[in-house]
Amino acid sequence: MKVTTTLARCVTPDGTPMVLQEHDGQHYLKVGGVQLMSTTASSSEQQMAEIACERVGGKARILIGGLGFGYTLKRVLELCGVDAVVDVAELLPEVVEWNREHLQHVNGRLLDDPRVRVHVADVYELISKASGNPYHAILLDVDNSPDPLVQKGNGRLYGRDGIQLAKAALRAGGRVVYWSANTDKGFARALERVYPRVECVSAKAYPKAKRFTHTLFVGDRD
Ligand SMILES: C[S@@+](CC[C@H](N)C(=O)[O-])C[C@H]1O[C@@H](n2cnc3c(N)ncnc32)[C@H](O)[C@@H]1O
């Protein structure tokens, strides 16, 4: 029988246990026993990077909310130029440590890329404090969906004020992409009230998946 090994643990700001586990060569991140992500399914995380980078040029400034296992970051780095600056906001210092200690073989030494600036911070704070519309693209994959799992406070990112703040941090012509485990008509409508163009893109969890189980909500600024 294949054994599941707990490689590391921490506690989220709400006091919920979070674990990094390994089973049969795959890694799993679980919050309160619920899977937040795994190395078995990363297609939609990469697709969100492809959609976000469609319109960015060489000197792009990009914000990624949620490091996780770094699939989104890796794809962004592959797609944007050498002059890009990629801010990565990760709430939990342990996740940054685990990327260095346990996950380098998954996506490489991403955090040592000179284009990357790691902020151990709530991405909401970065967005709120961003001055002068710095970002060409903002990618938000901090939780399972607008229904928070990692911390209750994440709900504010998906509310009217959070949506407005993200838009205000985007340059003219900038794009936001939100990852979600679910379709959510209410969230799509909330985005439509703020952005002139919104698209809900169905995404597969892994390349051979028969169904499109995830949703990428895309908002474009004029
Ligand atoms: C689903 S994972 C992200 C997966 C990532 N897209 C990838 O490709 O591996 C969510 C990450 O967001 C982090 N997170 C949760 N809430 C956050 C917040 N408010 N600000 C920044 N990071 C947050 C979690 O600790 C976790 O590392």
The ligand as a MOL file (V3000), in Angstrom:
LIG
                    3D

  0  0  0     0  0            999 V3000
M  V30 BEGIN CTAB
M  V30 COUNTS 27 29 0 0 0
M  V30 BEGIN ATOM
M  V30 1 C -4.7140 27.3270 -4.7370 0
M  V30 2 S -3.2070 27.9290 -4.1650 0 CHG=1
M  V30 3 C -2.5510 28.7970 -5.5690 0
M  V30 4 C -2.1200 27.8880 -6.6380 0
M  V30 5 C -1.2100 28.5340 -7.6630 0
M  V30 6 N -1.9920 29.2470 -8.6540 0
M  V30 7 C -0.3270 27.5100 -8.3700 0
M  V30 8 O -0.2430 27.5570 -9.5850 0
M  V30 9 O 0.2740 26.6720 -7.7100 0 CHG=-1
M  V30 10 C -3.7150 29.2830 -3.1420 0
M  V30 11 C -2.5450 29.9820 -2.4650 0
M  V30 12 O -2.9730 31.2760 -2.0490 0
M  V30 13 C -2.4920 31.5420 -0.7530 0
M  V30 14 N -3.3870 32.5720 -0.1660 0
M  V30 15 C -4.6050 32.3990 0.4170 0
M  V30 16 N -5.1410 33.5760 0.7210 0
M  V30 17 C -4.2580 34.5470 0.3330 0
M  V30 18 C -4.2620 35.9650 0.3840 0
M  V30 19 N -5.2960 36.6430 0.8760 0
M  V30 20 N -3.1850 36.6220 -0.1030 0
M  V30 21 C -2.1250 35.9520 -0.6240 0
M  V30 22 N -2.0790 34.5940 -0.6960 0
M  V30 23 C -3.1310 33.8970 -0.2270 0
M  V30 24 C -2.5400 30.1750 -0.0860 0
M  V30 25 O -1.7220 30.1350 1.0570 0
M  V30 26 C -2.0490 29.2690 -1.2250 0
M  V30 27 O -0.6590 29.2100 -1.2560 0
M  V30 END ATOM
M  V30 BEGIN BOND
M  V30 1 1 1 2
M  V30 2 1 2 3
M  V30 3 1 2 10
M  V30 4 1 3 4
M  V30 5 1 4 5
M  V30 6 1 5 6
M  V30 7 1 5 7
M  V30 8 2 7 8
M  V30 9 1 7 9
M  V30 10 1 10 11
M  V30 11 1 11 12
M  V30 12 1 11 26
M  V30 13 1 12 13
M  V30 14 1 13 14
M  V30 15 1 13 24
M  V30 16 1 14 15
M  V30 17 1 14 23
M  V30 18 2 15 16
M  V30 19 1 16 17
M  V30 20 1 17 18
M  V30 21 2 17 23
M  V30 22 1 18 19
M  V30 23 2 18 20
M  V30 24 1 20 21
M  V30 25 2 21 22
M  V30 26 1 22 23
M  V30 27 1 24 25
M  V30 28 1 24 26
M  V30 29 1 26 27
M  V30 END BOND
M  V30 END CTAB
M  END
